[in-house]
C-alpha cells in the first residue's frame, strides 16, 4: 500500500545506485592516483581524481577524506568540512576508525586555522575517540591551552 500511495502522490521510489565491481576497482585506482598527485603537490589534479573516484563509487569514504584534505590545502574550507563529514558518514569496513579519526583531525585543523578553538577541540577529541595518535593528543592539549583549560 505504501508504494501505491507514493505513486499517487507523485513520489518516485529511489534506491542507491548499483556499483559494479569494475567501478569499485576503478574508484580504488583513481583514489590511489589522487594520493600520488596529492603527495606530488598537484592538488587540483588530486581533487579531480578523488571526484572521479567518488563518481565511480559514491560511498568511497577514504576518497571523501582525501578530497577533504586536498580542499583544506587549497583553502577551500567549506568544501573541506563537507567532504570530511561525508567521509565520516560513509566510513565502513576494516578502516572505519582510521577514516573517521583522520577526517575528524582534518576538520579540527580547519577549525584551528579559523581560530575556532572549541570546535577544534571537539573534533580533536572525536579523532582520538576513534584512534590513538600523538597528533590528536597534541591538538587537544594545544586547544585546551588556547581556551585556558590547562
Phi and psi in radians as a Rosetta constraint file:
Dihedral C 1 N 2 CA 2 C 2 CIRCULARHARMONIC -1.062 0.35
Dihedral N 2 CA 2 C 2 N 3 CIRCULARHARMONIC -0.759 0.35
Dihedral C 2 N 3 CA 3 C 3 CIRCULARHARMONIC -1.097 0.35
Dihedral N 3 CA 3 C 3 N 4 CIRCULARHARMONIC -0.734 0.35
Dihedral C 3 N 4 CA 4 C 4 CIRCULARHARMONIC -1.057 0.35
Dihedral N 4 CA 4 C 4 N 5 CIRCULARHARMONIC -0.785 0.35
Dihedral C 4 N 5 CA 5 C 5 CIRCULARHARMONIC -1.126 0.35
Dihedral N 5 CA 5 C 5 N 6 CIRCULARHARMONIC -0.681 0.35
Dihedral C 5 N 6 CA 6 C 6 CIRCULARHARMONIC -1.097 0.35
Dihedral N 6 CA 6 C 6 N 7 CIRCULARHARMONIC -0.734 0.35
Dihedral C 6 N 7 CA 7 C 7 CIRCULARHARMONIC -1.132 0.35
Dihedral N 7 CA 7 C 7 N 8 CIRCULARHARMONIC -0.684 0.35
Dihedral C 7 N 8 CA 8 C 8 CIRCULARHARMONIC -1.104 0.35
Dihedral N 8 CA 8 C 8 N 9 CIRCULARHARMONIC -0.642 0.35
Dihedral C 8 N 9 CA 9 C 9 CIRCULARHARMONIC -1.451 0.35
Dihedral N 9 CA 9 C 9 N 10 CIRCULARHARMONIC -0.051 0.35
Dihedral C 9 N 10 CA 10 C 10 CIRCULARHARMONIC 1.447 0.35
Dihedral N 10 CA 10 C 10 N 11 CIRCULARHARMONIC 0.241 0.35
Dihedral C 10 N 11 CA 11 C 11 CIRCULARHARMONIC -1.469 0.35
Dihedral N 11 CA 11 C 11 N 12 CIRCULARHARMONIC 2.345 0.35
Dihedral C 11 N 12 CA 12 C 12 CIRCULARHARMONIC -1.525 0.35
Dihedral N 12 CA 12 C 12 N 13 CIRCULARHARMONIC 2.546 0.35
Dihedral C 12 N 13 CA 13 C 13 CIRCULARHARMONIC -1.547 0.35
Dihedral N 13 CA 13 C 13 N 14 CIRCULARHARMONIC 2.183 0.35
Dihedral C 13 N 14 CA 14 C 14 CIRCULARHARMONIC -2.113 0.35
Dihedral N 14 CA 14 C 14 N 15 CIRCULARHARMONIC 2.535 0.35
Dihedral C 14 N 15 CA 15 C 15 CIRCULARHARMONIC -2.227 0.35
Dihedral N 15 CA 15 C 15 N 16 CIRCULARHARMONIC 2.898 0.35
Dihedral C 15 N 16 CA 16 C 16 CIRCULARHARMONIC -1.100 0.35
Dihedral N 16 CA 16 C 16 N 17 CIRCULARHARMONIC 2.536 0.35
Dihedral C 16 N 17 CA 17 C 17 CIRCULARHARMONIC -1.143 0.35
Dihedral N 17 CA 17 C 17 N 18 CIRCULARHARMONIC 2.538 0.35
Dihedral C 17 N 18 CA 18 C 18 CIRCULARHARMONIC -1.386 0.35
Dihedral N 18 CA 18 C 18 N 19 CIRCULARHARMONIC 2.242 0.35
Dihedral C 18 N 19 CA 19 C 19 CIRCULARHARMONIC -1.976 0.35
Dihedral N 19 CA 19 C 19 N 20 CIRCULARHARMONIC 2.132 0.35
Dihedral C 19 N 20 CA 20 C 20 CIRCULARHARMONIC -1.335 0.35
Dihedral N 20 CA 20 C 20 N 21 CIRCULARHARMONIC 2.861 0.35
Dihedral C 20 N 21 CA 21 C 21 CIRCULARHARMONIC -1.134 0.35
Dihedral N 21 CA 21 C 21 N 22 CIRCULARHARMONIC -0.549 0.35
Dihedral C 21 N 22 CA 22 C 22 CIRCULARHARMONIC -1.137 0.35
Dihedral N 22 CA 22 C 22 N 23 CIRCULARHARMONIC -0.706 0.35
Dihedral C 22 N 23 CA 23 C 23 CIRCULARHARMONIC -1.168 0.35
Dihedral N 23 CA 23 C 23 N 24 CIRCULARHARMONIC -0.677 0.35
Dihedral C 23 N 24 CA 24 C 24 CIRCULARHARMONIC -1.064 0.35
Dihedral N 24 CA 24 C 24 N 25 CIRCULARHARMONIC -0.787 0.35
Dihedral C 24 N 25 CA 25 C 25 CIRCULARHARMONIC -1.137 0.35
Dihedral N 25 CA 25 C 25 N 26 CIRCULARHARMONIC -0.768 0.35
Dihedral C 25 N 26 CA 26 C 26 CIRCULARHARMONIC -1.088 0.35
Dihedral N 26 CA 26 C 26 N 27 CIRCULARHARMONIC -0.713 0.35
Dihedral C 26 N 27 CA 27 C 27 CIRCULARHARMONIC -1.054 0.35
Dihedral N 27 CA 27 C 27 N 28 CIRCULARHARMONIC -0.758 0.35
Dihedral C 27 N 28 CA 28 C 28 CIRCULARHARMONIC -1.095 0.35
Dihedral N 28 CA 28 C 28 N 29 CIRCULARHARMONIC -0.741 0.35
Dihedral C 28 N 29 CA 29 C 29 CIRCULARHARMONIC -1.103 0.35
Dihedral N 29 CA 29 C 29 N 30 CIRCULARHARMONIC -0.791 0.35
Dihedral C 29 N 30 CA 30 C 30 CIRCULARHARMONIC -1.117 0.35
Dihedral N 30 CA 30 C 30 N 31 CIRCULARHARMONIC -0.683 0.35
Dihedral C 30 N 31 CA 31 C 31 CIRCULARHARMONIC -1.080 0.35
Dihedral N 31 CA 31 C 31 N 32 CIRCULARHARMONIC -0.752 0.35
Dihedral C 31 N 32 CA 32 C 32 CIRCULARHARMONIC -1.132 0.35
Dihedral N 32 CA 32 C 32 N 33 CIRCULARHARMONIC -0.680 0.35
Dihedral C 32 N 33 CA 33 C 33 CIRCULARHARMONIC -1.137 0.35
Dihedral N 33 CA 33 C 33 N 34 CIRCULARHARMONIC -0.649 0.35
Dihedral C 33 N 34 CA 34 C 34 CIRCULARHARMONIC -1.090 0.35
Dihedral N 34 CA 34 C 34 N 35 CIRCULARHARMONIC -0.720 0.35
Dihedral C 34 N 35 CA 35 C 35 CIRCULARHARMONIC -1.096 0.35
Dihedral N 35 CA 35 C 35 N 36 CIRCULARHARMONIC -0.711 0.35
Dihedral C 35 N 36 CA 36 C 36 CIRCULARHARMONIC -1.118 0.35
Dihedral N 36 CA 36 C 36 N 37 CIRCULARHARMONIC -0.755 0.35
Dihedral C 36 N 37 CA 37 C 37 CIRCULARHARMONIC -1.111 0.35
Dihedral N 37 CA 37 C 37 N 38 CIRCULARHARMONIC -0.712 0.35
Dihedral C 37 N 38 CA 38 C 38 CIRCULARHARMONIC -1.041 0.35
Dihedral N 38 CA 38 C 38 N 39 CIRCULARHARMONIC -0.839 0.35
Dihedral C 38 N 39 CA 39 C 39 CIRCULARHARMONIC -1.182 0.35
Dihedral N 39 CA 39 C 39 N 40 CIRCULARHARMONIC -0.402 0.35
Dihedral C 39 N 40 CA 40 C 40 CIRCULARHARMONIC -1.507 0.35
Dihedral N 40 CA 40 C 40 N 41 CIRCULARHARMONIC 0.119 0.35
Dihedral C 40 N 41 CA 41 C 41 CIRCULARHARMONIC 1.129 0.35
Dihedral N 41 CA 41 C 41 N 42 CIRCULARHARMONIC 0.451 0.35
Dihedral C 41 N 42 CA 42 C 42 CIRCULARHARMONIC -1.718 0.35
Dihedral N 42 CA 42 C 42 N 43 CIRCULARHARMONIC 1.284 0.35
Dihedral C 42 N 43 CA 43 C 43 CIRCULARHARMONIC -1.163 0.35
Dihedral N 43 CA 43 C 43 N 44 CIRCULARHARMONIC -0.715 0.35
Dihedral C 43 N 44 CA 44 C 44 CIRCULARHARMONIC -1.118 0.35
Dihedral N 44 CA 44 C 44 N 45 CIRCULARHARMONIC -0.705 0.35
Dihedral C 44 N 45 CA 45 C 45 CIRCULARHARMONIC -1.118 0.35
Dihedral N 45 CA 45 C 45 N 46 CIRCULARHARMONIC -0.719 0.35
Dihedral C 45 N 46 CA 46 C 46 CIRCULARHARMONIC -1.058 0.35
Dihedral N 46 CA 46 C 46 N 47 CIRCULARHARMONIC -0.792 0.35
Dihedral C 46 N 47 CA 47 C 47 CIRCULARHARMONIC -1.009 0.35
Dihedral N 47 CA 47 C 47 N 48 CIRCULARHARMONIC -0.801 0.35
Dihedral C 47 N 48 CA 48 C 48 CIRCULARHARMONIC -1.062 0.35
Dihedral N 48 CA 48 C 48 N 49 CIRCULARHARMONIC -0.743 0.35
Dihedral C 48 N 49 CA 49 C 49 CIRCULARHARMONIC -1.174 0.35
Dihedral N 49 CA 49 C 49 N 50 CIRCULARHARMONIC -0.725 0.35
Dihedral C 49 N 50 CA 50 C 50 CIRCULARHARMONIC -1.107 0.35
Dihedral N 50 CA 50 C 50 N 51 CIRCULARHARMONIC -0.725 0.35
Dihedral C 50 N 51 CA 51 C 51 CIRCULARHARMONIC -1.125 0.35
Dihedral N 51 CA 51 C 51 N 52 CIRCULARHARMONIC -0.648 0.35
Dihedral C 51 N 52 CA 52 C 52 CIRCULARHARMONIC -1.175 0.35
Dihedral N 52 CA 52 C 52 N 53 CIRCULARHARMONIC -0.673 0.35
Dihedral C 52 N 53 CA 53 C 53 CIRCULARHARMONIC -1.056 0.35
Dihedral N 53 CA 53 C 53 N 54 CIRCULARHARMONIC -0.776 0.35
Dihedral C 53 N 54 CA 54 C 54 CIRCULARHARMONIC -1.159 0.35
Dihedral N 54 CA 54 C 54 N 55 CIRCULARHARMONIC -0.619 0.35
Dihedral C 54 N 55 CA 55 C 55 CIRCULARHARMONIC -1.099 0.35
Dihedral N 55 CA 55 C 55 N 56 CIRCULARHARMONIC -0.573 0.35
Dihedral C 55 N 56 CA 56 C 56 CIRCULARHARMONIC -1.446 0.35
Dihedral N 56 CA 56 C 56 N 57 CIRCULARHARMONIC -0.511 0.35
Dihedral C 56 N 57 CA 57 C 57 CIRCULARHARMONIC -2.482 0.35
Dihedral N 57 CA 57 C 57 N 58 CIRCULARHARMONIC 1.596 0.35
Dihedral C 57 N 58 CA 58 C 58 CIRCULARHARMONIC -1.085 0.35
Dihedral N 58 CA 58 C 58 N 59 CIRCULARHARMONIC -0.111 0.35
Dihedral C 58 N 59 CA 59 C 59 CIRCULARHARMONIC -1.963 0.35
Dihedral N 59 CA 59 C 59 N 60 CIRCULARHARMONIC 0.428 0.35
Dihedral C 59 N 60 CA 60 C 60 CIRCULARHARMONIC -1.460 0.35
Dihedral N 60 CA 60 C 60 N 61 CIRCULARHARMONIC 1.530 0.35
Dihedral C 60 N 61 CA 61 C 61 CIRCULARHARMONIC -0.990 0.35
Dihedral N 61 CA 61 C 61 N 62 CIRCULARHARMONIC -0.718 0.35
Dihedral C 61 N 62 CA 62 C 62 CIRCULARHARMONIC -1.135 0.35
Dihedral N 62 CA 62 C 62 N 63 CIRCULARHARMONIC -0.666 0.35
Dihedral C 62 N 63 CA 63 C 63 CIRCULARHARMONIC -1.123 0.35
Dihedral N 63 CA 63 C 63 N 64 CIRCULARHARMONIC -0.670 0.35
Dihedral C 63 N 64 CA 64 C 64 CIRCULARHARMONIC -1.132 0.35
Dihedral N 64 CA 64 C 64 N 65 CIRCULARHARMONIC -0.718 0.35
Dihedral C 64 N 65 CA 65 C 65 CIRCULARHARMONIC -1.103 0.35
Dihedral N 65 CA 65 C 65 N 66 CIRCULARHARMONIC -0.784 0.35
Dihedral C 65 N 66 CA 66 C 66 CIRCULARHARMONIC -1.095 0.35
Dihedral N 66 CA 66 C 66 N 67 CIRCULARHARMONIC -0.730 0.35
Dihedral C 66 N 67 CA 67 C 67 CIRCULARHARMONIC -1.032 0.35
Dihedral N 67 CA 67 C 67 N 68 CIRCULARHARMONIC -0.753 0.35
Dihedral C 67 N 68 CA 68 C 68 CIRCULARHARMONIC -1.054 0.35
Dihedral N 68 CA 68 C 68 N 69 CIRCULARHARMONIC -0.710 0.35
Dihedral C 68 N 69 CA 69 C 69 CIRCULARHARMONIC -1.165 0.35
Dihedral N 69 CA 69 C 69 N 70 CIRCULARHARMONIC -0.733 0.35
Dihedral C 69 N 70 CA 70 C 70 CIRCULARHARMONIC -1.105 0.35
Dihedral N 70 CA 70 C 70 N 71 CIRCULARHARMONIC -0.760 0.35
Dihedral C 70 N 71 CA 71 C 71 CIRCULARHARMONIC -1.055 0.35
Dihedral N 71 CA 71 C 71 N 72 CIRCULARHARMONIC -0.700 0.35
Dihedral C 71 N 72 CA 72 C 72 CIRCULARHARMONIC -1.056 0.35
Dihedral N 72 CA 72 C 72 N 73 CIRCULARHARMONIC -0.790 0.35
Dihedral C 72 N 73 CA 73 C 73 CIRCULARHARMONIC -1.130 0.35
Dihedral N 73 CA 73 C 73 N 74 CIRCULARHARMONIC -0.460 0.35
Dihedral C 73 N 74 CA 74 C 74 CIRCULARHARMONIC -1.552 0.35
Dihedral N 74 CA 74 C 74 N 75 CIRCULARHARMONIC 0.118 0.35
Dihedral C 74 N 75 CA 75 C 75 CIRCULARHARMONIC 1.036 0.35
Dihedral N 75 CA 75 C 75 N 76 CIRCULARHARMONIC 0.577 0.35
Dihedral C 75 N 76 CA 76 C 76 CIRCULARHARMONIC -1.801 0.35
Dihedral N 76 CA 76 C 76 N 77 CIRCULARHARMONIC 1.234 0.35
Dihedral C 76 N 77 CA 77 C 77 CIRCULARHARMONIC -1.102 0.35
Dihedral N 77 CA 77 C 77 N 78 CIRCULARHARMONIC -0.727 0.35
Dihedral C 77 N 78 CA 78 C 78 CIRCULARHARMONIC -1.084 0.35
Dihedral N 78 CA 78 C 78 N 79 CIRCULARHARMONIC -0.724 0.35
Dihedral C 78 N 79 CA 79 C 79 CIRCULARHARMONIC -1.214 0.35
Dihedral N 79 CA 79 C 79 N 80 CIRCULARHARMONIC -0.618 0.35
Dihedral C 79 N 80 CA 80 C 80 CIRCULARHARMONIC -1.088 0.35
Dihedral N 80 CA 80 C 80 N 81 CIRCULARHARMONIC -0.794 0.35
Dihedral C 80 N 81 CA 81 C 81 CIRCULARHARMONIC -1.095 0.35
Dihedral N 81 CA 81 C 81 N 82 CIRCULARHARMONIC -0.785 0.35
Dihedral C 81 N 82 CA 82 C 82 CIRCULARHARMONIC -1.030 0.35
Dihedral N 82 CA 82 C 82 N 83 CIRCULARHARMONIC -0.867 0.35
Dihedral C 82 N 83 CA 83 C 83 CIRCULARHARMONIC -1.113 0.35
Dihedral N 83 CA 83 C 83 N 84 CIRCULARHARMONIC -0.707 0.35
Dihedral C 83 N 84 CA 84 C 84 CIRCULARHARMONIC -1.200 0.35
Dihedral N 84 CA 84 C 84 N 85 CIRCULARHARMONIC -0.661 0.35
Dihedral C 84 N 85 CA 85 C 85 CIRCULARHARMONIC -1.134 0.35
Dihedral N 85 CA 85 C 85 N 86 CIRCULARHARMONIC -0.670 0.35
Dihedral C 85 N 86 CA 86 C 86 CIRCULARHARMONIC -1.118 0.35
Dihedral N 86 CA 86 C 86 N 87 CIRCULARHARMONIC -0.712 0.35
Dihedral C 86 N 87 CA 87 C 87 CIRCULARHARMONIC -1.056 0.35
Dihedral N 87 CA 87 C 87 N 88 CIRCULARHARMONIC -0.749 0.35
Dihedral C 87 N 88 CA 88 C 88 CIRCULARHARMONIC -1.083 0.35
Dihedral N 88 CA 88 C 88 N 89 CIRCULARHARMONIC -0.768 0.35
Dihedral C 88 N 89 CA 89 C 89 CIRCULARHARMONIC -1.149 0.35
Dihedral N 89 CA 89 C 89 N 90 CIRCULARHARMONIC -0.571 0.35
Dihedral C 89 N 90 CA 90 C 90 CIRCULARHARMONIC -1.656 0.35
Dihedral N 90 CA 90 C 90 N 91 CIRCULARHARMONIC -0.220 0.35
Dihedral C 90 N 91 CA 91 C 91 CIRCULARHARMONIC -0.937 0.35
Dihedral N 91 CA 91 C 91 N 92 CIRCULARHARMONIC 2.271 0.35
Dihedral C 91 N 92 CA 92 C 92 CIRCULARHARMONIC -2.712 0.35
Dihedral N 92 CA 92 C 92 N 93 CIRCULARHARMONIC 2.941 0.35
Dihedral C 92 N 93 CA 93 C 93 CIRCULARHARMONIC 1.431 0.35
Dihedral N 93 CA 93 C 93 N 94 CIRCULARHARMONIC -2.878 0.35
Dihedral C 93 N 94 CA 94 C 94 CIRCULARHARMONIC -1.164 0.35
Dihedral N 94 CA 94 C 94 N 95 CIRCULARHARMONIC -0.343 0.35
Dihedral C 94 N 95 CA 95 C 95 CIRCULARHARMONIC -1.781 0.35
Dihedral N 95 CA 95 C 95 N 96 CIRCULARHARMONIC 0.289 0.35
Dihedral C 95 N 96 CA 96 C 96 CIRCULARHARMONIC -0.922 0.35
Dihedral N 96 CA 96 C 96 N 97 CIRCULARHARMONIC -0.914 0.35
Dihedral C 96 N 97 CA 97 C 97 CIRCULARHARMONIC -1.151 0.35
Dihedral N 97 CA 97 C 97 N 98 CIRCULARHARMONIC -0.636 0.35
Dihedral C 97 N 98 CA 98 C 98 CIRCULARHARMONIC -1.140 0.35
Dihedral N 98 CA 98 C 98 N 99 CIRCULARHARMONIC -0.806 0.35
Dihedral C 98 N 99 CA 99 C 99 CIRCULARHARMONIC -1.110 0.35
Dihedral N 99 CA 99 C 99 N 100 CIRCULARHARMONIC -0.786 0.35
Dihedral C 99 N 100 CA 100 C 100 CIRCULARHARMONIC -1.114 0.35
Dihedral N 100 CA 100 C 100 N 101 CIRCULARHARMONIC -0.795 0.35
Dihedral C 100 N 101 CA 101 C 101 CIRCULARHARMONIC -1.088 0.35
Dihedral N 101 CA 101 C 101 N 102 CIRCULARHARMONIC -0.821 0.35
Dihedral C 101 N 102 CA 102 C 102 CIRCULARHARMONIC -1.179 0.35
Dihedral N 102 CA 102 C 102 N 103 CIRCULARHARMONIC -0.577 0.35
Dihedral C 102 N 103 CA 103 C 103 CIRCULARHARMONIC -1.223 0.35
Dihedral N 103 CA 103 C 103 N 104 CIRCULARHARMONIC -0.721 0.35
Dihedral C 103 N 104 CA 104 C 104 CIRCULARHARMONIC -1.103 0.35
Dihedral N 104 CA 104 C 104 N 105 CIRCULARHARMONIC -0.668 0.35
Dihedral C 104 N 105 CA 105 C 105 CIRCULARHARMONIC -1.085 0.35
Dihedral N 105 CA 105 C 105 N 106 CIRCULARHARMONIC -0.782 0.35
Dihedral C 105 N 106 CA 106 C 106 CIRCULARHARMONIC -1.042 0.35
Dihedral N 106 CA 106 C 106 N 107 CIRCULARHARMONIC -0.734 0.35
Dihedral C 106 N 107 CA 107 C 107 CIRCULARHARMONIC -1.097 0.35
Dihedral N 107 CA 107 C 107 N 108 CIRCULARHARMONIC -0.765 0.35
Dihedral C 107 N 108 CA 108 C 108 CIRCULARHARMONIC -1.027 0.35
Dihedral N 108 CA 108 C 108 N 109 CIRCULARHARMONIC -0.719 0.35
Dihedral C 108 N 109 CA 109 C 109 CIRCULARHARMONIC -1.133 0.35
Dihedral N 109 CA 109 C 109 N 110 CIRCULARHARMONIC -0.665 0.35
Dihedral C 109 N 110 CA 110 C 110 CIRCULARHARMONIC -1.090 0.35
Dihedral N 110 CA 110 C 110 N 111 CIRCULARHARMONIC -0.846 0.35
Dihedral C 110 N 111 CA 111 C 111 CIRCULARHARMONIC -1.095 0.35
Dihedral N 111 CA 111 C 111 N 112 CIRCULARHARMONIC -0.739 0.35
Dihedral C 111 N 112 CA 112 C 112 CIRCULARHARMONIC -1.065 0.35
Dihedral N 112 CA 112 C 112 N 113 CIRCULARHARMONIC -0.795 0.35
Dihedral C 112 N 113 CA 113 C 113 CIRCULARHARMONIC -1.103 0.35
Dihedral N 113 CA 113 C 113 N 114 CIRCULARHARMONIC -0.458 0.35
Dihedral C 113 N 114 CA 114 C 114 CIRCULARHARMONIC -1.573 0.35
Dihedral N 114 CA 114 C 114 N 115 CIRCULARHARMONIC 0.032 0.35
Dihedral C 114 N 115 CA 115 C 115 CIRCULARHARMONIC 1.330 0.35
Dihedral N 115 CA 115 C 115 N 116 CIRCULARHARMONIC 0.319 0.35
Dihedral C 115 N 116 CA 116 C 116 CIRCULARHARMONIC -1.670 0.35
Dihedral N 116 CA 116 C 116 N 117 CIRCULARHARMONIC 1.350 0.35
Dihedral C 116 N 117 CA 117 C 117 CIRCULARHARMONIC -1.081 0.35
Dihedral N 117 CA 117 C 117 N 118 CIRCULARHARMONIC -0.785 0.35
Dihedral C 117 N 118 CA 118 C 118 CIRCULARHARMONIC -1.116 0.35
Dihedral N 118 CA 118 C 118 N 119 CIRCULARHARMONIC -0.737 0.35
Dihedral C 118 N 119 CA 119 C 119 CIRCULARHARMONIC -1.154 0.35
Dihedral N 119 CA 119 C 119 N 120 CIRCULARHARMONIC -0.685 0.35
Dihedral C 119 N 120 CA 120 C 120 CIRCULARHARMONIC -1.103 0.35
Dihedral N 120 CA 120 C 120 N 121 CIRCULARHARMONIC -0.770 0.35
Dihedral C 120 N 121 CA 121 C 121 CIRCULARHARMONIC -1.013 0.35
Dihedral N 121 CA 121 C 121 N 122 CIRCULARHARMONIC -0.831 0.35
Dihedral C 121 N 122 CA 122 C 122 CIRCULARHARMONIC -1.006 0.35
Dihedral N 122 CA 122 C 122 N 123 CIRCULARHARMONIC -0.741 0.35
Dihedral C 122 N 123 CA 123 C 123 CIRCULARHARMONIC -1.241 0.35
Dihedral N 123 CA 123 C 123 N 124 CIRCULARHARMONIC -0.692 0.35
Dihedral C 123 N 124 CA 124 C 124 CIRCULARHARMONIC -1.068 0.35
Dihedral N 124 CA 124 C 124 N 125 CIRCULARHARMONIC -0.723 0.35
Dihedral C 124 N 125 CA 125 C 125 CIRCULARHARMONIC -1.137 0.35
Dihedral N 125 CA 125 C 125 N 126 CIRCULARHARMONIC -0.667 0.35
Dihedral C 125 N 126 CA 126 C 126 CIRCULARHARMONIC -1.123 0.35
Dihedral N 126 CA 126 C 126 N 127 CIRCULARHARMONIC -0.711 0.35
Dihedral C 126 N 127 CA 127 C 127 CIRCULARHARMONIC -1.036 0.35
Dihedral N 127 CA 127 C 127 N 128 CIRCULARHARMONIC -0.843 0.35
Dihedral C 127 N 128 CA 128 C 128 CIRCULARHARMONIC -1.105 0.35
Dihedral N 128 CA 128 C 128 N 129 CIRCULARHARMONIC -0.548 0.35
Dihedral C 128 N 129 CA 129 C 129 CIRCULARHARMONIC -1.142 0.35
Dihedral N 129 CA 129 C 129 N 130 CIRCULARHARMONIC -0.356 0.35
Dihedral C 129 N 130 CA 130 C 130 CIRCULARHARMONIC -1.744 0.35
Dihedral N 130 CA 130 C 130 N 131 CIRCULARHARMONIC -0.468 0.35
Dihedral C 130 N 131 CA 131 C 131 CIRCULARHARMONIC -2.842 0.35
Dihedral N 131 CA 131 C 131 N 132 CIRCULARHARMONIC 2.440 0.35
Dihedral C 131 N 132 CA 132 C 132 CIRCULARHARMONIC -1.425 0.35
Dihedral N 132 CA 132 C 132 N 133 CIRCULARHARMONIC 2.287 0.35
Dihedral C 132 N 133 CA 133 C 133 CIRCULARHARMONIC -2.732 0.35
Dihedral N 133 CA 133 C 133 N 134 CIRCULARHARMONIC 2.424 0.35
Dihedral C 133 N 134 CA 134 C 134 CIRCULARHARMONIC -1.022 0.35
Dihedral N 134 CA 134 C 134 N 135 CIRCULARHARMONIC -0.582 0.35
Dihedral C 134 N 135 CA 135 C 135 CIRCULARHARMONIC -1.138 0.35
Dihedral N 135 CA 135 C 135 N 136 CIRCULARHARMONIC -0.626 0.35
Dihedral C 135 N 136 CA 136 C 136 CIRCULARHARMONIC -1.224 0.35
Dihedral N 136 CA 136 C 136 N 137 CIRCULARHARMONIC -0.761 0.35
Dihedral C 136 N 137 CA 137 C 137 CIRCULARHARMONIC -1.131 0.35
Dihedral N 137 CA 137 C 137 N 138 CIRCULARHARMONIC -0.702 0.35
Dihedral C 137 N 138 CA 138 C 138 CIRCULARHARMONIC -1.116 0.35
Dihedral N 138 CA 138 C 138 N 139 CIRCULARHARMONIC -0.691 0.35
Dihedral C 138 N 139 CA 139 C 139 CIRCULARHARMONIC -1.108 0.35
Dihedral N 139 CA 139 C 139 N 140 CIRCULARHARMONIC -0.709 0.35
Dihedral C 139 N 140 CA 140 C 140 CIRCULARHARMONIC -1.073 0.35
Dihedral N 140 CA 140 C 140 N 141 CIRCULARHARMONIC -0.829 0.35
Dihedral C 140 N 141 CA 141 C 141 CIRCULARHARMONIC -1.100 0.35
Dihedral N 141 CA 141 C 141 N 142 CIRCULARHARMONIC -0.752 0.35
Dihedral C 141 N 142 CA 142 C 142 CIRCULARHARMONIC -1.084 0.35
Dihedral N 142 CA 142 C 142 N 143 CIRCULARHARMONIC -0.741 0.35
Dihedral C 142 N 143 CA 143 C 143 CIRCULARHARMONIC -1.219 0.35
Dihedral N 143 CA 143 C 143 N 144 CIRCULARHARMONIC -0.637 0.35
Dihedral C 143 N 144 CA 144 C 144 CIRCULARHARMONIC -1.095 0.35
Dihedral N 144 CA 144 C 144 N 145 CIRCULARHARMONIC -0.682 0.35
Dihedral C 144 N 145 CA 145 C 145 CIRCULARHARMONIC -1.112 0.35
Dihedral N 145 CA 145 C 145 N 146 CIRCULARHARMONIC -0.793 0.35
Dihedral C 145 N 146 CA 146 C 146 CIRCULARHARMONIC -1.084 0.35
Dihedral N 146 CA 146 C 146 N 147 CIRCULARHARMONIC -0.581 0.35
Dihedral C 146 N 147 CA 147 C 147 CIRCULARHARMONIC -1.559 0.35
Dihedral N 147 CA 147 C 147 N 148 CIRCULARHARMONIC 0.004 0.35
Dihedral C 147 N 148 CA 148 C 148 CIRCULARHARMONIC 1.224 0.35
Dihedral N 148 CA 148 C 148 N 149 CIRCULARHARMONIC 0.538 0.35
Dihedral C 148 N 149 CA 149 C 149 CIRCULARHARMONIC -1.746 0.35
Dihedral N 149 CA 149 C 149 N 150 CIRCULARHARMONIC 0.121 0.35
